[in-house]
């Protein structure tokens, strides 16, 4: 088997896995919420699973806000941010599987241009800002073959920063209204 054939098979398998995972998590979203009873491990798992979906909405940062009121917000942010960063591998793998996943819309062109210009800084900023574009950015990072460790590092930094805001924000809001 040639190298290009193996790469094609890996890409197809990665895309199939990511699409299947996204659909499964979307269908099981109510059961995902039950993981909160596991404390920080549950926070990590909910965040991992909610970030592993592509485009489909699954609970995420709102859960982090609530847990920030229940647990130590710093540890909530670290657990949620770490889970979210690892969950974003689904987008990266979808991009790695082939550029045809999200092709050439105007926003795709802009994000790809930002990735070419600013690389990891684009990942950091988009991971920090709550937005649906991060899935597309992850796919572009995979398609452009950004080094996986660099993608994960800058994604983690952005996700933990975002989760810090939501966890401490949740703690503040829920303490105002006991």
C-alpha positions as a LaTeX table, in Angstrom:
\begin{tabular}{lrrr}
\hline
Residue & $x$ (\AA) & $y$ (\AA) & $z$ (\AA) \\
\hline
Unk1 & 0.00 & 0.00 & 0.00 \\
Unk2 & 1.39 & 3.37 & $-0.97$ \\
Unk3 & 1.92 & 6.21 & 1.45 \\
Unk4 & $-0.70$ & 8.39 & $-0.24$ \\
Unk5 & $-3.26$ & 5.54 & $-0.03$ \\
Unk6 & $-2.55$ & 5.09 & 3.70 \\
Unk7 & $-2.92$ & 8.84 & 4.23 \\
Unk8 & $-6.23$ & 8.82 & 2.35 \\
Unk9 & $-7.52$ & 5.93 & 4.48 \\
Unk10 & $-6.42$ & 7.70 & 7.69 \\
Unk11 & $-8.16$ & 10.87 & 6.58 \\
Unk12 & $-11.39$ & 9.05 & 5.78 \\
Unk13 & $-11.28$ & 7.23 & 9.14 \\
Unk14 & $-10.60$ & 10.49 & 11.01 \\
Unk15 & $-13.50$ & 12.24 & 9.29 \\
Unk16 & $-15.86$ & 9.30 & 9.88 \\
Unk17 & $-14.89$ & 9.20 & 13.57 \\
Unk18 & $-15.41$ & 12.94 & 14.05 \\
Unk19 & $-18.80$ & 13.02 & 12.30 \\
Unk20 & $-19.97$ & 9.94 & 14.21 \\
Unk21 & $-18.78$ & 11.39 & 17.52 \\
Unk22 & $-20.51$ & 14.71 & 16.84 \\
Unk23 & $-23.83$ & 13.06 & 16.04 \\
Unk24 & $-23.61$ & 10.71 & 19.03 \\
Unk25 & $-22.79$ & 13.52 & 21.48 \\
Unk26 & $-25.57$ & 15.68 & 20.12 \\
Unk27 & $-28.09$ & 12.87 & 20.51 \\
Unk28 & $-26.84$ & 12.06 & 24.04 \\
Unk29 & $-26.48$ & 15.68 & 25.25 \\
Unk30 & $-28.84$ & 15.16 & 28.20 \\
Unk31 & $-26.77$ & 12.23 & 29.47 \\
Unk32 & $-23.60$ & 14.31 & 29.11 \\
Unk33 & $-24.99$ & 16.77 & 31.67 \\
Unk34 & $-25.12$ & 13.98 & 34.27 \\
Unk35 & $-21.31$ & 13.91 & 34.39 \\
Unk36 & $-21.31$ & 17.02 & 36.59 \\
Unk37 & $-21.74$ & 14.77 & 39.63 \\
Unk38 & $-18.15$ & 13.60 & 39.18 \\
Unk39 & $-16.64$ & 16.93 & 40.33 \\
Unk40 & $-13.56$ & 18.17 & 38.48 \\
Unk41 & $-13.34$ & 14.94 & 36.49 \\
Unk42 & $-16.94$ & 15.46 & 35.39 \\
Unk43 & $-16.19$ & 19.07 & 34.47 \\
Unk44 & $-13.24$ & 17.89 & 32.37 \\
Unk45 & $-15.36$ & 15.22 & 30.66 \\
Unk46 & $-18.34$ & 17.51 & 29.94 \\
Unk47 & $-15.99$ & 20.09 & 28.48 \\
Unk48 & $-14.13$ & 17.47 & 26.46 \\
Unk49 & $-17.33$ & 16.04 & 25.04 \\
Unk50 & $-18.97$ & 19.39 & 24.35 \\
Unk51 & $-15.88$ & 20.57 & 22.46 \\
Unk52 & $-15.57$ & 17.33 & 20.53 \\
Unk53 & $-18.67$ & 18.07 & 18.48 \\
Unk54 & $-18.38$ & 19.88 & 15.20 \\
Unk55 & $-20.66$ & 22.91 & 14.97 \\
Unk56 & $-23.53$ & 21.16 & 16.85 \\
Unk57 & $-24.40$ & 22.86 & 20.16 \\
Unk58 & $-23.69$ & 20.85 & 23.32 \\
Unk59 & $-23.50$ & 22.39 & 26.84 \\
Unk60 & $-20.14$ & 23.99 & 27.54 \\
Unk61 & $-19.29$ & 27.40 & 28.96 \\
Unk62 & $-22.62$ & 27.81 & 30.78 \\
Unk63 & $-21.88$ & 24.57 & 32.58 \\
Unk64 & $-18.47$ & 26.00 & 33.51 \\
Unk65 & $-20.17$ & 29.10 & 34.96 \\
Unk66 & $-22.45$ & 27.01 & 37.13 \\
Unk67 & $-19.60$ & 24.79 & 38.30 \\
Unk68 & $-17.53$ & 27.91 & 39.11 \\
Unk69 & $-20.17$ & 28.74 & 41.69 \\
Unk70 & $-20.02$ & 25.24 & 43.19 \\
Unk71 & $-16.29$ & 24.42 & 43.09 \\
Unk72 & $-13.03$ & 26.39 & 43.15 \\
Unk73 & $-13.20$ & 28.51 & 39.95 \\
Unk74 & $-9.48$ & 28.16 & 39.24 \\
Unk75 & $-9.65$ & 24.36 & 39.23 \\
Unk76 & $-12.93$ & 24.46 & 37.30 \\
Unk77 & $-11.25$ & 26.59 & 34.63 \\
Unk78 & $-8.22$ & 24.29 & 34.42 \\
Unk79 & $-10.40$ & 21.16 & 34.18 \\
Unk80 & $-12.83$ & 22.72 & 31.68 \\
Unk81 & $-10.10$ & 24.38 & 29.60 \\
Unk82 & $-8.06$ & 21.19 & 29.42 \\
Unk83 & $-11.10$ & 19.15 & 28.41 \\
Unk84 & $-12.12$ & 21.75 & 25.84 \\
Unk85 & $-8.65$ & 21.87 & 24.29 \\
Unk86 & $-8.49$ & 18.08 & 23.94 \\
Unk87 & $-12.03$ & 18.05 & 22.57 \\
Unk88 & $-11.00$ & 20.44 & 19.83 \\
Unk89 & $-8.85$ & 17.68 & 18.37 \\
Unk90 & $-12.01$ & 16.59 & 16.55 \\
Unk91 & $-11.94$ & 19.75 & 14.44 \\
Unk92 & $-8.22$ & 19.43 & 13.89 \\
Unk93 & $-8.65$ & 15.81 & 12.77 \\
Unk94 & $-11.54$ & 16.77 & 10.49 \\
Unk95 & $-9.26$ & 19.33 & 8.86 \\
Unk96 & $-6.45$ & 16.81 & 8.64 \\
Unk97 & $-8.84$ & 14.41 & 6.93 \\
Unk98 & $-9.12$ & 16.71 & 3.97 \\
Unk99 & $-9.76$ & 20.27 & 2.96 \\
Unk100 & $-13.18$ & 19.39 & 1.58 \\
Unk101 & $-14.87$ & 19.42 & 5.00 \\
Unk102 & $-15.43$ & 23.18 & 5.09 \\
Unk103 & $-14.62$ & 24.68 & 1.75 \\
Unk104 & $-14.11$ & 28.21 & 0.68 \\
Unk105 & $-16.87$ & 30.25 & 2.22 \\
Unk106 & $-15.95$ & 33.87 & 2.87 \\
Unk107 & $-15.37$ & 33.21 & 6.59 \\
Unk108 & $-13.23$ & 30.18 & 5.70 \\
Unk109 & $-11.07$ & 32.34 & 3.44 \\
Unk110 & $-10.63$ & 34.96 & 6.17 \\
Unk111 & $-9.77$ & 32.39 & 8.83 \\
Unk112 & $-7.32$ & 30.64 & 6.53 \\
Unk113 & $-5.67$ & 33.98 & 5.77 \\
Unk114 & $-5.40$ & 34.72 & 9.51 \\
Unk115 & $-3.90$ & 31.26 & 10.06 \\
Unk116 & $-1.31$ & 31.88 & 7.36 \\
Unk117 & $-0.47$ & 35.33 & 8.75 \\
Unk118 & $-0.66$ & 34.83 & 12.49 \\
Unk119 & $-0.65$ & 31.04 & 12.96 \\
Unk120 & $-1.00$ & 30.04 & 16.58 \\
Unk121 & $-2.10$ & 33.52 & 17.66 \\
Unk122 & $-5.27$ & 32.96 & 15.62 \\
Unk123 & $-5.87$ & 29.71 & 17.50 \\
Unk124 & $-5.25$ & 31.45 & 20.85 \\
Unk125 & $-7.60$ & 34.37 & 20.17 \\
Unk126 & $-10.39$ & 32.25 & 18.69 \\
Unk127 & $-10.11$ & 29.73 & 21.54 \\
Unk128 & $-10.47$ & 32.58 & 24.05 \\
Unk129 & $-13.48$ & 34.25 & 22.43 \\
Unk130 & $-16.77$ & 32.34 & 22.77 \\
Unk131 & $-17.75$ & 31.78 & 19.13 \\
Unk132 & $-18.82$ & 29.03 & 16.76 \\
Unk133 & $-15.87$ & 29.75 & 14.46 \\
Unk134 & $-13.37$ & 27.79 & 16.50 \\
Unk135 & $-14.45$ & 24.49 & 14.95 \\
Unk136 & $-13.67$ & 25.92 & 11.52 \\
Unk137 & $-10.35$ & 27.32 & 12.80 \\
Unk138 & $-9.44$ & 23.89 & 14.18 \\
Unk139 & $-10.25$ & 22.32 & 10.83 \\
Unk140 & $-8.11$ & 24.87 & 9.03 \\
Unk141 & $-5.24$ & 24.28 & 11.46 \\
Unk142 & $-5.46$ & 20.55 & 10.71 \\
Unk143 & $-5.72$ & 21.13 & 6.96 \\
Unk144 & $-2.68$ & 23.43 & 7.06 \\
Unk145 & $-0.80$ & 20.77 & 9.06 \\
Unk146 & $-0.08$ & 23.06 & 12.01 \\
Unk147 & 2.05 & 21.08 & 14.43 \\
Unk148 & $-0.33$ & 19.25 & 16.74 \\
Unk149 & 1.48 & 20.23 & 19.94 \\
Unk150 & 1.41 & 23.91 & 18.94 \\
Unk151 & $-2.29$ & 23.71 & 18.13 \\
Unk152 & $-3.02$ & 22.06 & 21.49 \\
Unk153 & $-0.84$ & 24.49 & 23.48 \\
Unk154 & $-2.38$ & 27.66 & 22.06 \\
Unk155 & $-5.85$ & 26.15 & 22.11 \\
Unk156 & $-5.34$ & 25.19 & 25.77 \\
Unk157 & $-4.12$ & 28.67 & 26.72 \\
Unk158 & $-7.12$ & 30.30 & 25.05 \\
Unk159 & $-9.66$ & 27.81 & 26.44 \\
Unk160 & $-8.33$ & 28.02 & 30.02 \\
Unk161 & $-8.39$ & 31.84 & 29.83 \\
Unk162 & $-11.97$ & 31.78 & 28.60 \\
Unk163 & $-13.01$ & 29.25 & 31.23 \\
Unk164 & $-11.41$ & 31.38 & 33.96 \\
Unk165 & $-13.70$ & 34.24 & 32.98 \\
Unk166 & $-16.78$ & 32.02 & 32.92 \\
Unk167 & $-15.95$ & 30.17 & 36.15 \\
Unk168 & $-15.21$ & 33.34 & 38.13 \\
Unk169 & $-18.16$ & 35.07 & 36.46 \\
Unk170 & $-20.43$ & 32.21 & 37.51 \\
Unk171 & $-19.08$ & 32.34 & 41.04 \\
Unk172 & $-19.77$ & 36.07 & 41.18 \\
Unk173 & $-23.27$ & 35.89 & 39.73 \\
Unk174 & $-24.40$ & 32.97 & 41.83 \\
Unk175 & $-23.02$ & 34.54 & 45.01 \\
Unk176 & $-24.99$ & 37.73 & 44.30 \\
Unk177 & $-28.22$ & 35.75 & 44.21 \\
Unk178 & $-27.90$ & 32.98 & 46.84 \\
\hline
\end{tabular}
